[in-house]
Amino acid sequence: MTPSLMIANRQTWFGNGTIQRLIPLLQAEPQTTLLFTCRSFLNGAIYASLAGALTPLLAGCEVVSHEASPQEIDLWVERWRGKVQRVVAIGGGSVLDAAKAFAALVEHPLPAIRYMEKVGDSQISGATLPLIAIPTTAGTGSEVTQNAVITDTQVTKVKASLRHPNFVPQTAILDPELLKGVPDNILAYCAIDAFTHLFESYLSNASSSLSREMSLTGIRHFLNAWPALKHSDNAREAIMQASYLGGLTLSIAGLGVIHGIAGEVGALRDYHHGQICGRLLLPFLELLDDSVHPLQRALMAELAQRLFPDVQDSPERHLIDFITRNAVAPFWQDELPLTHQERAIVLEKSNSKNSWLTYSLEQRQLLIDGAFLIE
C-alpha cells in the first residue's frame, strides 16, 4: 500500500454564513492583522455587513488584482515587515497565494525570487505568520495547500511556488454564500480547475488508497455541481467541497501533465489558470481514451464503475460530453493565442509531473495545439 501524508488546516469552518466566524476569531486572540483581498469582495454586500466590526481589527489592507509577482510581494514585505502579526486572506486563489507568500516572506530576509522553486538559490524555512484563508471562488484549493504560487512574467518568465508544510493556513473558512454573484465564466474556470486537481491527483503515480478515495468523492461533488453552478445553493456547497478536496489530494499525490504544461503557459500569458487547465483537459481526455497503460485503464475503469456505472461510452468520452454539454460558460471556445515561439518554450520547460508515463514532446504538443490558437 502506498503511504501518504495529509497536511491540513488546524481549523476548517464550512457552511453558509461561516464568514461571520471571522470577527470572533480575530477578537479571541488580538494581534495586529493585515487583510489581503480583492476589489470584488470589497464592493460586495458581505464585506459591507462586516466592515464596521472588521476595520478596527485591521492594521491595513492590500488589494490583489492578479497573480502576484515576486516584485509585488517584495514591496508588501518592505511596507509591513515588523508591523503585523497575522494575515487574513479573503478572495480567489491569487489573493490566497499572495497572502501565503507574504506571510512567509515577511519572516525571511531575502527577496521572493531567491526562494522560488525552479529559479531560487536559497532554501525557504517554515517561518510564517498565522493565516486565516477565506476563498471567494471554488477552484484552487489554496486554503488547504502548502504552496504559494508566484508568477514572474517580466524577469524570469516563471510561474513557481514557495512550499512548506507550515504554509498551510492555520484556519480556513469555507462559506458557499461567497460564491453568489461570481461571473459565469469565473465559476466555470475555477470549477474546472478543481476537477483537474481531483482528476490528476486520482491518476497520479504518487496517489494512495486514501487520496484516491478523496479524489473520487471530490469528483462526485463536481459532477453534481457542474450543471447547476449558477442557480443552486447545493451546487455551490458541492463545488466548494470539491475544491477543498482537490487541494488536499494535490498536496498528497501531486498533479500531472496538464499542470505540467499549464504552469509554463501561465508564465507567458495572463490567461486564467483554470481556463488554461480546462482547455488542456479536453484534449488530454482524448489522449487518455487511447491509452493502453494498464494502471491508467484500471483507474479509469474504477472511476467509471464508482461514479457512472450505467454509462456505456468510455469514461473519457463521457466526461468530455458531460463537461461541454453542462458548462455554465463555454470556456473551451475563446481563441487563446500562443505564438510558435511561446509553444516552443512551453514544450521545452513542461513536464509530465506525477503521471504514470512520461508524455513525449509530440504528445504534449498535441495537447497544446488542441487547447490554444498557435499563431
N, C-alpha and C positions, 0 to 999 in steps of 0.2 A: 504494500500500500504506500502510495506517495505521501510523504509527510508534508504538512502545510502549516504555515504560520499566519494567523489573522491578528492584525493590529487595528483597533477601532477606538472610537471616542470613549472618554470616561462617562459621559452622559449624552444620551440622544433622546430628545423630545420629538415626538411625532404626533401630528393630528391638526385638524383645523383650529386656528386660534392660538397655537402654541407660541407664536411670536410674542404673545403677551407675557410669557415667562422671562423675557429678556430683562425687563426692568427689575423684577425681584432678584434675578441672578446677579446683576450689577450691584444692587443695593446690599446684598448679603455679604459681599466682600469688596468694600470700597477700594478702588485702585484708579489711578489716572488712566483713562481709556481713550483710545483713538478709534474712530469709525472709518472703515473703508466701505464705500457703497457706490451706487450708480445713479445717474440722473433720473431714470425712470422710477426708481423707488422713492427718491426724494420728492418727486412730483405726485406721488400716489396717495390714496386715502389712508392706507395703513400707516405710513410714516406720519401723516397729519395727525392721526389719533395717538401716536406715540411721542411726538416731538416735545410736547410740554414736559413730560416726565423724563424723556431721554436726554435732551440737550444739556441740562445741568450736570449730568453724569459723564459728559464727554469733554476731553481736552481739545478736541478738534475733529475735523472730517476731511478725508481725501476722496475725491470723486474719480473713479476709474472708468474710462470710456472705451478701452480696447485692451488687448493682451499686453501686459506690462513689459516694457523693455528694461534691460539692466540699467540703463541710464536713468530712467524714471525712478526705479527702486532706489538707486543711489541718492537721488535728490530727496526722496521721502526720508531715507535714513539720516541724511545730513540735517534735515529740518527737525526731526523728532528724537534723535538719539539722546538718551538720558532724560527725556521728558515724559515718557509714557511707560506704563507697567503692564498694559493689557490691550488687546486688539479685538474689535468686533468687526466682522465682515458680513454685509448684507447685500447680496447681488448674485449675478451669474458666475460661471466658472472663472471668468477673467478677474472678477473682483475678489473671489475667494483665493485664487492663486496669488494675486498681487499682495493680499493681506498676509498670506502664509509666508511669502518670500520676505516681506518687510519684517514680520515678527521674528524671523530667524536672523536676517542680516543686520538688524539693529543691534544684535548681540555678537556680531562678528566684525573684525577690524578692516577687512579688505573690501574692495568693490565687488559688486554682484557677479560680474563676469568671471572673476577669479575662482568662483566656487561652482560655476555651472558645469553640468555634465557635458561631455564632448569637447569643450574648449577650455575649461578651467584648469588651473595648475595647483589648486590648494584644496585640501580636504575640509569639508564642512563638518562642524561638530553638531551635537544635538541641542546646543543652546538656542532657546527661543522664548519669546514672550507667550503667555497663555492666550489662546484664541477661541472665540465663540464664532462659529460659522453658521450662517443662515442663508441657504440658497433660495433665490427667487426664480430660478429655472430648474429644469429636471433633465440633466444630461451628463455632466462631467463627473458627478460623484465626488467633487473635490472636498466636500465637507467631511469625508472619511478617508481620504488618501494621504499618504505621507510625502507626496511630491508637490512642488510648486512650479508650474510651468512658466518659463520666461521666454519671450520672443524678441530676438535681436535682428530686425530686418535691415539695419543700417550698417553695422560694422562687420560682425562675423557671419551674418545671414544664417543664424542657427536658432532653432527652437529646441530648448532643452530644459531640464529640470534641476531644481535643488531637491535633494531627497534625504530624509532621515525619519526613522520611526517616531521621533519626538515631534515631527511637524504635523502629525495628525491632530486636527483641532481638538482641544480638550472637551468642548461641548458643541453639539450640533443641534439645531432646531429646524425641524422639517415641517413646515406649515403649508399644506397644499393650497390654502387660500392665496398665497403669494403668487401662484401661477395664473390667477384670474387677470385678464387684460393683457397677457403676453401675446404679441402678434402671432398669427398663424404660422408664418414661416419660421419664426424663432422656436415656437413649440415643436415644429417638425424637426428642425435641425438638432435641437437638444435631445429630443426623444430618440432619434435615430442614432445619436452618439451613445446614449445609454444602451440601446440594443447592441451596438457594435462592441462596447465594452463587455457586455454579458456574453455575446456570441464568440468573440475572440478568446476570452478567458476560458470559456467552455471547451474550445478546441485546442487550448494551449498544451504544449508538452510539459508544462510545469503544473498543470491542474491536478487536483486531488479529488477524492470522492466528496469531501466537504465542499470544495469550491464549485465543483460541477453541479452539486445539488442546489447550491445557492444560485448559480447561473441559470439553471432551469426554472427555478422559482421566479427569478427576475424576468426571464424571457416570457413566462406565463403572464406576469403583470403587464409587460409591454404589449403582448398580443391582446389582452383585454382592454388596454387603454388606447391603443393606436387609433381605432376607428372613431373614438368618441372624445378625443383630446379637447376639442373646442367647447363642448357643451356640458360635460358630465363631471360632477363632483367626484364620483367614484373613479373616473378615469384619471383625474388629477392626483388623487391619492395613490393610484396604482403606478403611475409613471414616476412619481416621486420615490416610491419604494423601489421601483426598477433601477432608477438612477443610483440610489444609495447602495443597493446590492451590487450594481456594476462597479462602483468604487471599491467595495470590499473585494470582489472577485478579481479585479485587475491588480489589486495590491497583493493578493495571494498568488495568482497564477501568471500575471503578465498578459501582454497583448500579442497580436500577430502582425501579418504583413500589411494589413490595412493601415494600422497606426505606424508601421514602419515607413510607409510612404507618406501618410498624412502629415506627420511632423515636418518632413522636408518640404512639402508644398507650403505648409503654414509659415515656414521661414522666408519664403519668397513672395507669397501673395497674401493679402489681407482678406482672405475668404473665411467665412465662419467655419470653425473647426468641425462642428457637427455636420455641416453641409459637405465638407470635403470627405468625411468618413462615410456619409450616406452615399455619395456619388461613387466612391470606391467599392462600397459594399455590394452594389448590384452586379458589376462585372466579376467581383470575387465569388459571389454565389454561383454565377455561371461557370467559372473555373472550377469551383468546388464540386459542382454537379458532375463534371467529367473526371474527378479524381478517383483513382483506384487504390489510394493509400489505405491499407486495412484499418488503421486506427481512426482515420477521418471517416471512413464509411461506417464503422461501428458506432462512433459517436453520433453521427447524423441519423443513423437508424434508431438509436436510443432516444434522441431528441424527438423524432417524428412519433415514435411509439408513445412517449410520455405526454406530448403536447397536442398532437393532432393525429390520433391513431386511425381515424376514418378516411383520411386523405389518401387517394390513390396515386397522385402525382409524386414526383421526387420531393423530398423536403426542401431542397434548394429552390426548385421551381415554384413550389407552394409559397415560400417566403417572398420571392420576387413578386408574385402576383398579389399576395396579401398586402405587402408594403406599398406597392404602387397603386393598388385599387382603393386603399382605405386612407391614404395620406391626407392630412388636413391641408397640406400645401405641396405642390409638385416640385420637390427640392431637386430632382434629377433633370429638370427641363431647362433651367437657366444655362446660358452659354458661359461657362467659366474658362477663359483662355489661359493657356500656358504657352510660352514661346518654345521653339525647338531647343534653345539653349537651356531654358529652365527645366524642360523634361530631361535633358542630359544630366543636369546637376542632380535632379531628384533620383534618377536611376543610379548615379554614382554613389550617392550618400545613403539611399534607402536600404532596408534590410528586412528579413523575414521575422525578426524578433523571436517569439516563442512558438512559432509554427512547428508542426511535426515534420515538415520538409522545408528545404531551402528553395525559395522561389527564384527561378532563373531571371536573368535580365530580360529575356523575351516575355516571360510571364508577367513581370512587373510592368513592362511597357504596355502589355495588353490591358492591364488594369488602369494604368494612367490614361491611355488612349480612349478607353471606354468611359472614363469619368470626366475628361476635360477636352476642350477645344484646342487642338495644337495648331498654333499659327506660325 
